[in-house]
Amino acid sequence: MRIVVFGAAGSIGTAITAELIHRGHDVTGVTRSGRASVAGAHTTTGDAADPQAVALLASGADAVVSAIGPRHDGSEDPLILATTTRSLIDGVRAAGVTRLVAVGGAGSLLDATGAQHVDNPHFPEAVKPIALAHAATLDIYRDTHDLKWTYISPAASIEPGERTGQFRIGGDTLLTDKRGVSRITIPDYAIGLVDQIEKPTAIRTRITLAY
Ligand SMILES: NC(=O)c1ccc[n+]([C@@H]2O[C@H](COP(=O)([O-])OP(=O)(O)OC[C@H]3O[C@@H](n4cnc5c(N)ncnc54)[C@H](OP(=O)(O)O)[C@@H]3O)[C@@H](O)[C@H]2O)c1
């Protein structure tokens, strides 16, 4: 398949690109800086916030992946993610591509009481703005009825680690292991995301991946 990955040089985008290359797909990785991602992927410069650029880059793709995130140095308001997501959706639509798979956030997942994880008093204050921005993008996806999107929330903790292929797929509820910990490695998350490109089981819905 021909896949265009926005944010391909990020921590998660790199693993997704590597997983796609590993499975023999033709991948174009896009970032604003044009930073190379993984050997075997085409690298190009582009801004997901520019719908015309997105349309040009996405044209002819079988699927588009969004692995974008605001800069970590505080130079960008996390809420930029919401406006950028609108532009990305507009560009993908203009390209005539219907499949869009997004790396989401865990903050909007529901805990056992039905409350959003981000509203838990123990939720780290420092990551609240980005968690709320991701919750806003989920609302944007949920209002998008003409594209086959999938929004994939990672577990609360997503870190580098082993590629095991052993994880669970959930819906709107935060998945935790026997110790009550919600976690997944980046390579396993990438497997679950690429599975949704090859054999979609969750169209126009949010899923989560965790152990
Ligand atoms: N548990 C959780 O909820 C959780 C945990 C970790 C990450 N996440 C989310 O997962 C996403 C990816 O995380 P990450 O750690 O991989 O982020 P990252 O390492 O900061 O990578 C983000 C990538 O997106 C690119 N990018 C940003 N804005 C762009 C734009 N407008 N157009 C094109 N490319 C753009 C960046 O490159 P340039 O700056 O060069 O464009 C970079 O390659 C983020 O949205 C993050 O918030 C969620």
Ligand as a Chemical Component Dictionary entry (heavy atoms), coordinates in Angstrom:
data_LIG
# 
_chem_comp.id                   LIG 
_chem_comp.type                 NON-POLYMER 
_chem_comp.pdbx_formal_charge   0 
_chem_comp.three_letter_code    LIG 
# 
loop_
_chem_comp_atom.comp_id 
_chem_comp_atom.atom_id 
_chem_comp_atom.alt_atom_id 
_chem_comp_atom.type_symbol 
_chem_comp_atom.charge 
_chem_comp_atom.model_Cartn_x 
_chem_comp_atom.model_Cartn_y 
_chem_comp_atom.model_Cartn_z 
_chem_comp_atom.pdbx_ordinal 
LIG N1  N1  N 0  -0.236 8.614  26.389 1  
LIG C1  C1  C 0  -0.496 9.574  25.509 2  
LIG O1  O1  O 0  -1.592 10.127 25.430 3  
LIG C2  C2  C 0  0.581  9.994  24.547 4  
LIG C3  C3  C 0  1.905  9.719  24.849 5  
LIG C4  C4  C 0  2.874  10.094 23.924 6  
LIG C5  C5  C 0  2.516  10.779 22.748 7  
LIG N2  N2  N 1  1.203  11.055 22.517 8  
LIG C6  C6  C 0  0.833  11.801 21.291 9  
LIG O2  O2  O 0  1.278  11.115 20.154 10 
LIG C7  C7  C 0  1.668  12.056 19.136 11 
LIG C8  C8  C 0  3.077  11.728 18.670 12 
LIG O3  O3  O 0  3.931  11.802 19.802 13 
LIG P1  P1  P 0  5.531  11.792 19.654 14 
LIG O4  O4  O 0  6.098  11.649 21.000 15 
LIG O5  O5  O -1 5.911  10.825 18.574 16 
LIG O6  O6  O 0  5.760  13.286 19.146 17 
LIG P2  P2  P 0  7.115  13.935 18.589 18 
LIG O7  O7  O 0  8.272  13.029 18.863 19 
LIG O8  O8  O 0  7.151  15.327 19.076 20 
LIG O9  O9  O 0  6.885  13.942 17.004 21 
LIG C9  C9  C 0  5.951  14.772 16.397 22 
LIG C10 C10 C 0  6.281  14.775 14.912 23 
LIG O10 O10 O 0  5.271  15.507 14.226 24 
LIG C11 C11 C 0  5.902  16.414 13.330 25 
LIG N3  N3  N 0  4.957  17.526 13.157 26 
LIG C12 C12 C 0  4.434  18.325 14.115 27 
LIG N4  N4  N 0  3.595  19.218 13.587 28 
LIG C13 C13 C 0  3.555  18.968 12.251 29 
LIG C14 C14 C 0  2.866  19.552 11.162 30 
LIG N5  N5  N 0  2.049  20.607 11.335 31 
LIG N6  N6  N 0  3.065  19.048 9.912  32 
LIG C15 C15 C 0  3.907  17.997 9.711  33 
LIG N7  N7  N 0  4.586  17.393 10.722 34 
LIG C16 C16 C 0  4.416  17.875 11.967 35 
LIG C17 C17 C 0  7.217  16.799 14.020 36 
LIG O11 O11 O 0  8.225  17.240 13.141 37 
LIG P3  P3  P 0  8.413  18.798 12.757 38 
LIG O12 O12 O 0  8.396  19.574 14.038 39 
LIG O13 O13 O 0  9.713  18.827 12.015 40 
LIG O14 O14 O 0  7.259  19.136 11.867 41 
LIG C18 C18 C 0  7.606  15.427 14.583 42 
LIG O15 O15 O 0  8.245  14.641 13.584 43 
LIG C19 C19 C 0  1.572  13.429 19.771 44 
LIG O16 O16 O 0  0.388  14.054 19.353 45 
LIG C20 C20 C 0  1.548  13.137 21.257 46 
LIG O17 O17 O 0  0.841  14.126 21.980 47 
LIG C21 C21 C 0  0.237  10.677 23.366 48 
# 
loop_
_chem_comp_bond.comp_id 
_chem_comp_bond.atom_id_1 
_chem_comp_bond.atom_id_2 
_chem_comp_bond.value_order 
_chem_comp_bond.pdbx_ordinal 
LIG N1  C1  SING 1  
LIG C1  O1  DOUB 2  
LIG C1  C2  SING 3  
LIG C2  C3  SING 4  
LIG C2  C21 DOUB 5  
LIG C3  C4  DOUB 6  
LIG C4  C5  SING 7  
LIG C5  N2  DOUB 8  
LIG N2  C6  SING 9  
LIG N2  C21 SING 10 
LIG C6  O2  SING 11 
LIG C6  C20 SING 12 
LIG O2  C7  SING 13 
LIG C7  C8  SING 14 
LIG C7  C19 SING 15 
LIG C8  O3  SING 16 
LIG O3  P1  SING 17 
LIG P1  O4  DOUB 18 
LIG P1  O5  SING 19 
LIG P1  O6  SING 20 
LIG O6  P2  SING 21 
LIG P2  O7  DOUB 22 
LIG P2  O8  SING 23 
LIG P2  O9  SING 24 
LIG O9  C9  SING 25 
LIG C9  C10 SING 26 
LIG C10 O10 SING 27 
LIG C10 C18 SING 28 
LIG O10 C11 SING 29 
LIG C11 N3  SING 30 
LIG C11 C17 SING 31 
LIG N3  C12 SING 32 
LIG N3  C16 SING 33 
LIG C12 N4  DOUB 34 
LIG N4  C13 SING 35 
LIG C13 C14 SING 36 
LIG C13 C16 DOUB 37 
LIG C14 N5  SING 38 
LIG C14 N6  DOUB 39 
LIG N6  C15 SING 40 
LIG C15 N7  DOUB 41 
LIG N7  C16 SING 42 
LIG C17 O11 SING 43 
LIG C17 C18 SING 44 
LIG O11 P3  SING 45 
LIG P3  O12 DOUB 46 
LIG P3  O13 SING 47 
LIG P3  O14 SING 48 
LIG C18 O15 SING 49 
LIG C19 O16 SING 50 
LIG C19 C20 SING 51 
LIG C20 O17 SING 52 
# 
